[in-house]
Amino acid sequence: MTTAESDRWRVKPGATVDLTAIDTRSTEGVEGKDEAAMALPDLHDRLRGLQERLWAEHTRSLLVVLQAIDAGGKDGAIKHLFQGLNPAGAQVVSFKAPSEEERDHDFLWRIHRRIPGKGETVVFNRSHYEDVLVVRVQNLAPEEVWRPRYDLINQFEGNLTAAGTRIVKILLHISKDEQAERFQARIDDPTKCWKFRVGDLEDRKKWDDYRAAFEEAVSRTSTADAPWYVVPADKKWYRNWAVSHIVVETLEAVDPQYPPCDEVEGVKIT
């Protein structure tokens, strides 16, 4: 994958995002589901090798932030992405509503505690961006509280980057019609109905408010060191193909290396 190809999803610093102008059913870059399926085994192999090298190198780390509207496909993308990765160096962190202890601290406190250590790959299922998304739409804090958080987030991510953490942020972009289909599929499936809550319908009524919140968050916080990618995600197979490409390309740019074996040079086991 070339840089130009990944740029189809990348939000350039300073760009103003209009989600209504991005086709959620787009499959740009691949001919179809079969071609994507043929590409995935190679992508998985490359990702496994890169993650192993990152873990062995133990000097830098990778943070993948996944955000989406309800039923946007975060869980599915994570399951796909983590196929075959070494669990010793990879983990998923899911952020729910903050606990009482977390509310007693600044909004980034609980996030900073879960950032990846050296060599680690961590995926955030939701993240610090909830504090300019849900908090904004649900009026959980006044605007004078949540609006300064864009700059605080940029500073926070800049500090992480300076310390050796590569950050890649992915917004899974689905349509309102696709969300309705996925909600109905959850309700109709006894093995998935537990994932649906009545409150999801109340959130759905605020679709336009959430869209505006996502647009501003992505526009204000996509930087050269911590870019946002907006991935059309109505088609799950395309979502998986795109997310795999983005993460593989990000790690290839990091180019982690196995450490030298100086300590064992000349050692013979008898």
VOGU-3710 file (C-alpha; in Angstrom, 3 decimals, decimal comma):
1> mttaesdrwr> 0,000/0,000/0,000  1,366/3,378/-0,960  1,124/6,587/1,008  -1,235/7,995/-1,638  -3,615/5,083/-1,093  -3,793/5,590/2,669  -4,405/9,270/2,095  -7,880/8,445/0,797  -8,953/8,042/4,457  -6,529/10,339/6,211
11> vkpgatvdlt> -7,701/13,744/7,446  -5,002/16,305/6,753  -4,132/18,707/9,585  -6,299/21,797/9,395  -8,907/20,192/7,131  -12,584/20,706/7,893  -14,437/17,396/7,897  -17,924/17,060/6,400  -19,140/13,535/7,093  -22,172/13,988/4,842
21> aidtrstegv> -19,755/14,262/1,907  -18,126/10,885/2,645  -19,957/7,885/1,165  -20,360/5,298/3,921  -20,768/2,542/1,304  -17,601/3,440/-0,589  -15,214/0,619/-1,474  -12,620/2,821/-3,126  -9,234/1,185/-3,519  -10,357/-2,419/-3,939
31> egkdeaamal> -12,370/-4,130/-6,674  -14,664/-6,054/-4,359  -15,118/-8,376/-1,402  -13,193/-11,235/-3,018  -10,146/-9,091/-3,746  -10,185/-7,765/-0,191  -10,442/-11,297/1,204  -7,441/-12,371/-0,866  -5,399/-9,473/0,500  -6,147/-10,079/4,165
41> pdlhdrlrgl> -3,879/-13,091/4,843  -0,827/-11,101/3,714  -1,919/-8,111/5,789  -2,323/-10,344/8,860  1,134/-11,849/8,331  2,722/-8,424/8,003  0,928/-7,146/11,089  1,979/-10,153/13,180  5,597/-9,689/12,166  5,567/-5,959/12,864
51> qerlwaehtr> 3,891/-6,398/16,241  6,425/-9,052/17,238  9,295/-6,744/16,289  7,735/-3,843/18,210  7,383/-6,043/21,297  10,958/-7,323/20,984  12,422/-3,870/20,340  10,780/-2,564/23,526  11,514/1,107/22,929  8,383/2,410/21,191
61> sllvvlqaid> 4,661/1,617/21,246  1,467/1,842/19,192  -1,889/3,289/20,231  -4,893/2,718/17,960  -7,979/4,773/18,822  -11,290/3,487/17,452  -14,384/5,670/17,546  -17,814/5,269/15,958  -21,475/5,925/16,476  -23,376/3,076/18,205
71> aggkdgaikh> -23,248/-0,134/16,086  -20,426/1,404/14,063  -18,380/-1,804/14,120  -15,631/-1,177/16,669  -15,877/-4,657/18,212  -15,838/-6,347/14,813  -12,831/-4,345/13,668  -10,937/-5,195/16,845  -11,663/-8,926/16,557  -10,398/-8,869/13,000
81> lfqglnpaga> -7,322/-6,771/13,771  -6,157/-8,929/16,683  -6,165/-12,237/14,825  -2,921/-13,999/15,646  -1,244/-11,154/17,536  0,958/-11,985/20,500  -1,321/-11,350/23,518  1,701/-10,627/25,715  2,256/-7,370/23,845  -1,245/-6,441/22,714
91> qvvsfkapse> -4,410/-5,484/24,542  -7,784/-3,813/24,103  -9,033/-1,154/26,509  -12,740/-0,298/26,526  -13,855/2,937/28,125  -17,333/3,055/29,626  -18,952/5,847/31,617  -16,378/7,139/34,124  -16,444/5,725/37,644  -16,757/7,890/40,741
101> eerdhdflwr> -12,996/7,705/41,236  -12,387/8,727/37,621  -14,785/11,650/37,909  -12,737/12,900/40,869  -9,799/13,492/38,480  -9,271/15,392/35,251  -10,786/13,775/32,153  -7,437/12,459/30,893  -6,468/10,745/34,144  -8,123/7,431/33,360
111> ihrripgkge> -6,777/7,533/29,808  -3,162/8,127/30,773  -3,245/5,081/33,042  -4,004/2,816/30,064  -1,623/4,067/27,401  0,745/1,440/25,994  4,066/0,774/27,638  7,251/0,215/25,664  6,783/-2,452/23,026  3,031/-2,664/23,501
121> tvvfnrshye> 0,181/-2,356/21,028  -3,017/-1,031/22,607  -6,398/-0,455/20,973  -8,830/1,938/22,633  -12,482/0,997/22,117  -13,830/4,510/22,692  -11,393/6,876/24,333  -10,682/10,365/25,626  -12,762/11,612/22,691  -15,919/10,658/24,561
131> dvlvvrvqnl> -15,303/13,855/26,535  -15,939/15,974/23,441  -18,569/13,638/21,950  -20,988/12,132/24,481  -20,271/14,850/27,029  -21,097/17,485/24,424  -24,206/15,883/22,930  -25,714/14,756/26,227  -24,940/18,085/27,930  -22,977/16,359/30,676
141> apeevwrpry> -20,793/19,440/31,039  -21,157/23,058/29,900  -19,468/24,186/26,697  -16,883/26,224/28,589  -15,731/22,923/30,121  -15,627/20,622/27,089  -14,547/23,066/24,354  -10,993/23,671/25,734  -10,478/19,902/25,684  -9,589/19,867/21,984
151> dlinqfegnl> -6,366/21,726/22,739  -5,732/19,619/25,837  -6,140/16,450/23,764  -3,686/17,711/21,154  -1,160/18,510/23,874  -1,688/15,111/25,516  -1,193/13,236/22,248  1,823/15,384/21,424  3,423/14,380/24,703  2,750/10,703/24,018
161> taagtrivki> 4,280/11,007/20,569  7,380/12,687/21,981  7,734/9,794/24,426  7,741/7,211/21,616  4,082/6,260/21,190  2,800/6,249/17,617  -0,899/7,192/17,548  -3,390/6,350/14,834  -7,055/7,324/15,193  -9,812/5,725/13,134
171> llhiskdeqa> -13,440/6,839/12,836  -15,684/4,079/11,503  -18,255/5,995/9,462  -21,661/4,344/8,950  -24,991/5,669/7,693  -28,157/6,092/9,734  -29,863/3,424/7,623  -27,030/0,980/8,274  -27,252/1,648/12,001  -30,978/0,850/11,896
181> erfqariddp> -30,290/-2,466/10,144  -27,625/-3,407/12,672  -29,833/-2,487/15,623  -32,640/-4,625/14,220  -30,250/-7,515/13,594  -29,159/-7,348/17,233  -32,733/-7,351/18,466  -33,640/-10,345/16,275  -30,598/-12,447/17,259  -30,786/-14,072/20,734
191> tkcwkfrvgd> -26,987/-14,199/20,839  -26,642/-10,451/20,197  -29,722/-8,819/21,714  -27,774/-8,229/24,928  -25,744/-5,632/23,022  -28,848/-3,505/22,413  -30,244/-1,089/24,975  -33,343/1,057/24,769  -31,197/4,121/25,369  -29,611/3,501/21,950
201> ledrkkwddy> -32,838/4,738/20,378  -32,665/7,978/22,330  -29,107/8,501/21,156  -30,231/7,743/17,598  -32,624/10,710/17,768  -29,524/12,889/18,211  -27,838/11,590/15,076  -27,166/15,052/13,638  -25,783/16,294/16,956  -23,374/13,373/17,115
211> raafeeavsr> -22,355/13,926/13,507  -21,524/17,555/14,251  -19,569/16,525/17,348  -17,552/13,950/15,393  -16,864/16,434/12,619  -15,477/19,067/14,955  -13,479/16,583/17,028  -11,790/15,089/13,961  -11,218/18,490/12,345  -9,693/19,980/15,495
221> tstadapwyv> -7,463/17,052/16,468  -6,121/15,434/13,282  -2,422/16,268/13,419  0,673/15,159/11,554  1,781/12,994/14,494  -1,679/11,746/15,527  -3,812/11,635/12,385  -7,451/10,716/12,031  -8,663/8,337/9,332  -12,346/8,298/8,348
231> vpadkkwyrn> -13,171/4,804/7,063  -16,459/4,117/5,231  -17,821/1,249/7,298  -21,246/0,217/6,014  -19,571/-2,785/4,407  -17,825/-4,757/7,121  -15,398/-6,468/4,750  -14,214/-3,093/3,469  -13,883/-1,775/7,022  -11,650/-4,702/7,966
241> wavshivvet> -9,528/-4,329/4,852  -9,085/-0,579/5,355  -8,326/-0,741/9,093  -5,774/-3,503/8,538  -4,052/-1,459/5,852  -3,922/1,654/8,022  -2,446/-0,124/11,032  0,055/-2,112/8,972  1,198/1,019/7,157  1,550/2,892/10,456
251> leavdpqypp> 3,759/0,183/11,938  5,797/-0,097/8,748  6,556/3,617/9,096  7,688/2,975/12,682  9,866/0,132/11,340  10,609/-1,614/14,660  13,716/-3,784/14,741  14,774/-6,853/16,658  17,394/-5,924/19,258  20,979/-7,070/18,655
261> cdevegvkit> 22,085/-10,349/20,171  25,448/-9,125/21,495  25,013/-10,800/24,872  24,700/-14,274/23,380  27,320/-13,965/20,679  29,567/-17,014/20,795  27,472/-18,762/23,466  27,243/-22,538/23,013  24,744/-24,656/24,922  26,250/-27,904/26,183
//
